[in-house]
Amino acid sequence: MTKADIVNQIAETTGIEKVAVQATVEAFMKTVKDSLMSGEPVYLRGFGSFIIKHRAEKKGRNISRNATIVIPAHNIPAFKPAKSFQSQVKKKVK
């Protein structure tokens, strides 16, 4: 499902114009991004959490050069689904 599909489905379900739904979805995504970039997680009860995970420094291999490289420590955004959401998906998807 793409962002356009989400906008279309919300517009059909609620009866709100697609332009307004598009602006709302864009604003939601921007708010989540801004919050994560400032180091603040986003919690959506019953859905899940958008969090920042820290990855430690580690060694990797450059196969083409047959050399060891160091991958520096870094932070990445992650999504952790709520337990109720996760159990619903497990029941429905085989």
TORDO-209866 format. One record per atom (N, C-alpha, C): z, y, x; residue number from 0; chain; residue in three letters. Coordinates in steps of 0.2 Angstrom, whole numbers, plus 5000, padded with zeros to 4 digits. Example, Ala and Ser with C-alpha at 12.3 -4.5 7.8 and 13.67 -1.06 7.14 Angstrom:
BEGIN
> 5039; 4972; 5066; 0; A; ALA .
> 5039; 4978; 5062; 0; A; ALA .
> 5039; 4984; 5066; 0; A; ALA .
> 5035; 4989; 5064; 1; A; SER .
> 5036; 4995; 5068; 1; A; SER .
> 5039; 5000; 5064; 1; A; SER .
This chain:
BEGIN
> 5000; 4994; 5004; 0; A; MET .
> 5000; 5000; 5000; 0; A; MET .
> 5000; 5006; 5004; 0; A; MET .
> 4996; 5011; 5003; 1; A; THR .
> 4995; 5017; 5007; 1; A; THR .
> 4999; 5023; 5003; 1; A; THR .
> 4999; 5028; 5007; 2; A; LYS .
> 5003; 5034; 5004; 2; A; LYS .
> 4999; 5036; 4997; 2; A; LYS .
> 4992; 5036; 4998; 3; A; ALA .
> 4988; 5038; 4992; 3; A; ALA .
> 4990; 5033; 4986; 3; A; ALA .
> 4991; 5027; 4987; 4; A; ASP .
> 4992; 5022; 4982; 4; A; ASP .
> 4999; 5024; 4979; 4; A; ASP .
> 5004; 5025; 4983; 5; A; ILE .
> 5011; 5027; 4981; 5; A; ILE .
> 5010; 5033; 4976; 5; A; ILE .
> 5006; 5038; 4979; 6; A; VAL .
> 5006; 5045; 4975; 6; A; VAL .
> 5003; 5043; 4968; 6; A; VAL .
> 4997; 5039; 4968; 7; A; ASN .
> 4994; 5037; 4962; 7; A; ASN .
> 4999; 5033; 4957; 7; A; ASN .
> 5002; 5029; 4960; 8; A; GLN .
> 5007; 5025; 4955; 8; A; GLN .
> 5013; 5029; 4952; 8; A; GLN .
> 5015; 5033; 4956; 9; A; ILE .
> 5021; 5038; 4954; 9; A; ILE .
> 5018; 5043; 4949; 9; A; ILE .
> 5012; 5045; 4950; 10; A; ALA .
> 5009; 5050; 4945; 10; A; ALA .
> 5007; 5046; 4938; 10; A; ALA .
> 5005; 5040; 4939; 11; A; GLU .
> 5004; 5036; 4933; 11; A; GLU .
> 5010; 5035; 4929; 11; A; GLU .
> 5016; 5033; 4933; 12; A; THR .
> 5022; 5031; 4930; 12; A; THR .
> 5026; 5037; 4926; 12; A; THR .
> 5025; 5042; 4930; 13; A; THR .
> 5029; 5048; 4927; 13; A; THR .
> 5025; 5053; 4923; 13; A; THR .
> 5019; 5053; 4924; 14; A; GLY .
> 5015; 5058; 4920; 14; A; GLY .
> 5014; 5065; 4924; 14; A; GLY .
> 5017; 5065; 4930; 15; A; ILE .
> 5017; 5071; 4934; 15; A; ILE .
> 5010; 5071; 4937; 15; A; ILE .
> 5007; 5078; 4938; 16; A; GLU .
> 5001; 5078; 4942; 16; A; GLU .
> 5001; 5076; 4949; 16; A; GLU .
> 4996; 5073; 4951; 17; A; LYS .
> 4995; 5070; 4958; 17; A; LYS .
> 4997; 5075; 4963; 17; A; LYS .
> 4995; 5081; 4962; 18; A; VAL .
> 4996; 5086; 4967; 18; A; VAL .
> 5003; 5088; 4968; 18; A; VAL .
> 5007; 5088; 4963; 19; A; ALA .
> 5014; 5089; 4963; 19; A; ALA .
> 5018; 5083; 4966; 19; A; ALA .
> 5015; 5077; 4965; 20; A; VAL .
> 5018; 5070; 4968; 20; A; VAL .
> 5017; 5070; 4975; 20; A; VAL .
> 5011; 5072; 4977; 21; A; GLN .
> 5009; 5072; 4984; 21; A; GLN .
> 5013; 5077; 4988; 21; A; GLN .
> 5014; 5083; 4985; 22; A; ALA .
> 5019; 5088; 4989; 22; A; ALA .
> 5026; 5085; 4989; 22; A; ALA .
> 5028; 5082; 4984; 23; A; THR .
> 5035; 5079; 4984; 23; A; THR .
> 5036; 5073; 4989; 23; A; THR .
> 5031; 5069; 4990; 24; A; VAL .
> 5031; 5063; 4995; 24; A; VAL .
> 5030; 5066; 5002; 24; A; VAL .
> 5026; 5071; 5003; 25; A; GLU .
> 5025; 5074; 5009; 25; A; GLU .
> 5032; 5077; 5011; 25; A; GLU .
> 5035; 5081; 5007; 26; A; ALA .
> 5042; 5084; 5008; 26; A; ALA .
> 5047; 5079; 5010; 26; A; ALA .
> 5047; 5073; 5006; 27; A; PHE .
> 5052; 5068; 5007; 27; A; PHE .
> 5051; 5065; 5015; 27; A; PHE .
> 5045; 5064; 5016; 28; A; MET .
> 5043; 5061; 5023; 28; A; MET .
> 5045; 5066; 5028; 28; A; MET .
> 5044; 5073; 5027; 29; A; LYS .
> 5046; 5078; 5032; 29; A; LYS .
> 5053; 5078; 5033; 29; A; LYS .
> 5057; 5078; 5028; 30; A; THR .
> 5064; 5078; 5028; 30; A; THR .
> 5067; 5073; 5032; 30; A; THR .
> 5064; 5067; 5030; 31; A; VAL .
> 5067; 5061; 5034; 31; A; VAL .
> 5065; 5061; 5041; 31; A; VAL .
> 5059; 5063; 5043; 32; A; LYS .
> 5057; 5064; 5050; 32; A; LYS .
> 5062; 5069; 5054; 32; A; LYS .
> 5063; 5075; 5050; 33; A; ASP .
> 5067; 5080; 5053; 33; A; ASP .
> 5074; 5078; 5054; 33; A; ASP .
> 5077; 5075; 5049; 34; A; SER .
> 5083; 5072; 5050; 34; A; SER .
> 5084; 5067; 5056; 34; A; SER .
> 5080; 5063; 5056; 35; A; LEU .
> 5080; 5058; 5062; 35; A; LEU .
> 5079; 5061; 5069; 35; A; LEU .
> 5075; 5066; 5069; 36; A; MET .
> 5073; 5070; 5075; 36; A; MET .
> 5080; 5074; 5078; 36; A; MET .
> 5084; 5076; 5073; 37; A; SER .
> 5090; 5079; 5074; 37; A; SER .
> 5096; 5074; 5076; 37; A; SER .
> 5094; 5068; 5075; 38; A; GLY .
> 5099; 5062; 5077; 38; A; GLY .
> 5103; 5060; 5071; 38; A; GLY .
> 5102; 5063; 5065; 39; A; GLU .
> 5106; 5061; 5059; 39; A; GLU .
> 5102; 5056; 5055; 39; A; GLU .
> 5105; 5050; 5053; 40; A; PRO .
> 5102; 5045; 5049; 40; A; PRO .
> 5102; 5047; 5042; 40; A; PRO .
> 5097; 5044; 5038; 41; A; VAL .
> 5096; 5045; 5031; 41; A; VAL .
> 5098; 5039; 5027; 41; A; VAL .
> 5103; 5039; 5023; 42; A; TYR .
> 5105; 5033; 5019; 42; A; TYR .
> 5103; 5034; 5011; 42; A; TYR .
> 5099; 5029; 5009; 43; A; LEU .
> 5097; 5029; 5002; 43; A; LEU .
> 5100; 5023; 4999; 43; A; LEU .
> 5106; 5024; 4995; 44; A; ARG .
> 5109; 5019; 4992; 44; A; ARG .
> 5105; 5015; 4987; 44; A; ARG .
> 5105; 5008; 4988; 45; A; GLY .
> 5101; 5003; 4985; 45; A; GLY .
> 5094; 5002; 4987; 45; A; GLY .
> 5092; 5006; 4992; 46; A; PHE .
> 5086; 5005; 4995; 46; A; PHE .
> 5086; 5004; 5003; 46; A; PHE .
> 5090; 5008; 5007; 47; A; GLY .
> 5091; 5006; 5014; 47; A; GLY .
> 5092; 5013; 5018; 47; A; GLY .
> 5092; 5012; 5024; 48; A; SER .
> 5094; 5017; 5029; 48; A; SER .
> 5088; 5018; 5034; 48; A; SER .
> 5087; 5024; 5035; 49; A; PHE .
> 5082; 5026; 5041; 49; A; PHE .
> 5087; 5028; 5046; 49; A; PHE .
> 5087; 5025; 5052; 50; A; ILE .
> 5092; 5026; 5057; 50; A; ILE .
> 5088; 5026; 5064; 50; A; ILE .
> 5091; 5029; 5069; 51; A; ILE .
> 5089; 5029; 5076; 51; A; ILE .
> 5092; 5023; 5080; 51; A; ILE .
> 5088; 5019; 5083; 52; A; LYS .
> 5090; 5014; 5087; 52; A; LYS .
> 5089; 5016; 5095; 52; A; LYS .
> 5094; 5014; 5099; 53; A; HIS .
> 5094; 5015; 5106; 53; A; HIS .
> 5091; 5009; 5110; 53; A; HIS .
> 5086; 5010; 5113; 54; A; ARG .
> 5084; 5004; 5118; 54; A; ARG .
> 5086; 5005; 5125; 54; A; ARG .
> 5089; 5001; 5128; 55; A; ALA .
> 5091; 5001; 5135; 55; A; ALA .
> 5085; 5001; 5140; 55; A; ALA .
> 5087; 5003; 5146; 56; A; GLU .
> 5081; 5002; 5151; 56; A; GLU .
> 5080; 4995; 5152; 56; A; GLU .
> 5074; 4993; 5153; 57; A; LYS .
> 5073; 4986; 5155; 57; A; LYS .
> 5067; 4985; 5160; 57; A; LYS .
> 5066; 4980; 5163; 58; A; LYS .
> 5061; 4978; 5167; 58; A; LYS .
> 5055; 4975; 5163; 58; A; LYS .
> 5049; 4977; 5165; 59; A; GLY .
> 5043; 4974; 5161; 59; A; GLY .
> 5038; 4972; 5167; 59; A; GLY .
> 5032; 4969; 5164; 60; A; ARG .
> 5027; 4967; 5169; 60; A; ARG .
> 5021; 4970; 5167; 60; A; ARG .
> 5017; 4973; 5172; 61; A; ASN .
> 5010; 4975; 5171; 61; A; ASN .
> 5006; 4969; 5174; 61; A; ASN .
> 5003; 4965; 5169; 62; A; ILE .
> 5000; 4959; 5170; 62; A; ILE .
> 4993; 4960; 5174; 62; A; ILE .
> 4990; 4966; 5173; 63; A; SER .
> 4983; 4967; 5176; 63; A; SER .
> 4985; 4968; 5184; 63; A; SER .
> 4990; 4972; 5186; 64; A; ARG .
> 4992; 4973; 5193; 64; A; ARG .
> 4997; 4968; 5196; 64; A; ARG .
> 4999; 4964; 5192; 65; A; ASN .
> 5004; 4959; 5194; 65; A; ASN .
> 5010; 4963; 5197; 65; A; ASN .
> 5013; 4968; 5194; 66; A; ALA .
> 5018; 4972; 5196; 66; A; ALA .
> 5024; 4973; 5191; 66; A; ALA .
> 5030; 4973; 5194; 67; A; THR .
> 5036; 4975; 5189; 67; A; THR .
> 5036; 4982; 5188; 67; A; THR .
> 5037; 4984; 5182; 68; A; ILE .
> 5038; 4991; 5180; 68; A; ILE .
> 5045; 4992; 5177; 68; A; ILE .
> 5048; 4998; 5177; 69; A; VAL .
> 5054; 4999; 5173; 69; A; VAL .
> 5052; 5003; 5167; 69; A; VAL .
> 5054; 5001; 5161; 70; A; ILE .
> 5053; 5004; 5155; 70; A; ILE .
> 5060; 5008; 5154; 70; A; ILE .
> 5059; 5015; 5154; 71; A; PRO .
> 5065; 5019; 5153; 71; A; PRO .
> 5069; 5018; 5146; 71; A; PRO .
> 5075; 5020; 5146; 72; A; ALA .
> 5079; 5020; 5140; 72; A; ALA .
> 5076; 5025; 5135; 72; A; ALA .
> 5076; 5023; 5129; 73; A; HIS .
> 5073; 5027; 5124; 73; A; HIS .
> 5076; 5026; 5117; 73; A; HIS .
> 5075; 5031; 5112; 74; A; ASN .
> 5077; 5030; 5105; 74; A; ASN .
> 5071; 5029; 5101; 74; A; ASN .
> 5071; 5025; 5096; 75; A; ILE .
> 5066; 5023; 5091; 75; A; ILE .
> 5068; 5024; 5084; 75; A; ILE .
> 5064; 5026; 5079; 76; A; PRO .
> 5066; 5026; 5072; 76; A; PRO .
> 5066; 5019; 5070; 76; A; PRO .
> 5070; 5017; 5065; 77; A; ALA .
> 5070; 5010; 5062; 77; A; ALA .
> 5073; 5011; 5055; 77; A; ALA .
> 5071; 5006; 5051; 78; A; PHE .
> 5073; 5006; 5044; 78; A; PHE .
> 5077; 4999; 5043; 78; A; PHE .
> 5083; 5000; 5040; 79; A; LYS .
> 5087; 4994; 5038; 79; A; LYS .
> 5088; 4994; 5031; 79; A; LYS .
> 5085; 4989; 5027; 80; A; PRO .
> 5085; 4988; 5020; 80; A; PRO .
> 5092; 4987; 5018; 80; A; PRO .
> 5094; 4989; 5012; 81; A; ALA .
> 5100; 4988; 5008; 81; A; ALA .
> 5100; 4980; 5007; 81; A; ALA .
> 5106; 4977; 5006; 82; A; LYS .
> 5107; 4970; 5005; 82; A; LYS .
> 5104; 4968; 4998; 82; A; LYS .
> 5105; 4973; 4993; 83; A; SER .
> 5103; 4971; 4987; 83; A; SER .
> 5095; 4971; 4987; 83; A; SER .
> 5092; 4976; 4990; 84; A; PHE .
> 5085; 4976; 4991; 84; A; PHE .
> 5082; 4970; 4994; 84; A; PHE .
> 5085; 4969; 5000; 85; A; GLN .
> 5083; 4963; 5004; 85; A; GLN .
> 5083; 4957; 5000; 85; A; GLN .
> 5088; 4955; 4996; 86; A; SER .
> 5089; 4949; 4992; 86; A; SER .
> 5084; 4949; 4987; 86; A; SER .
> 5082; 4955; 4984; 87; A; GLN .
> 5077; 4955; 4978; 87; A; GLN .
> 5070; 4953; 4981; 87; A; GLN .
> 5069; 4955; 4987; 88; A; VAL .
> 5062; 4954; 4991; 88; A; VAL .
> 5062; 4946; 4992; 88; A; VAL .
> 5068; 4944; 4995; 89; A; LYS .
> 5068; 4937; 4997; 89; A; LYS .
> 5066; 4932; 4991; 89; A; LYS .
> 5069; 4934; 4985; 90; A; LYS .
> 5068; 4930; 4979; 90; A; LYS .
> 5061; 4930; 4976; 90; A; LYS .
> 5058; 4936; 4977; 91; A; LYS .
> 5051; 4937; 4974; 91; A; LYS .
> 5045; 4935; 4979; 91; A; LYS .
> 5046; 4936; 4985; 92; A; VAL .
> 5041; 4934; 4990; 92; A; VAL .
> 5042; 4928; 4993; 92; A; VAL .
> 5037; 4923; 4992; 93; A; LYS .
> 5037; 4916; 4995; 93; A; LYS .
> 5034; 4916; 5002; 93; A; LYS .
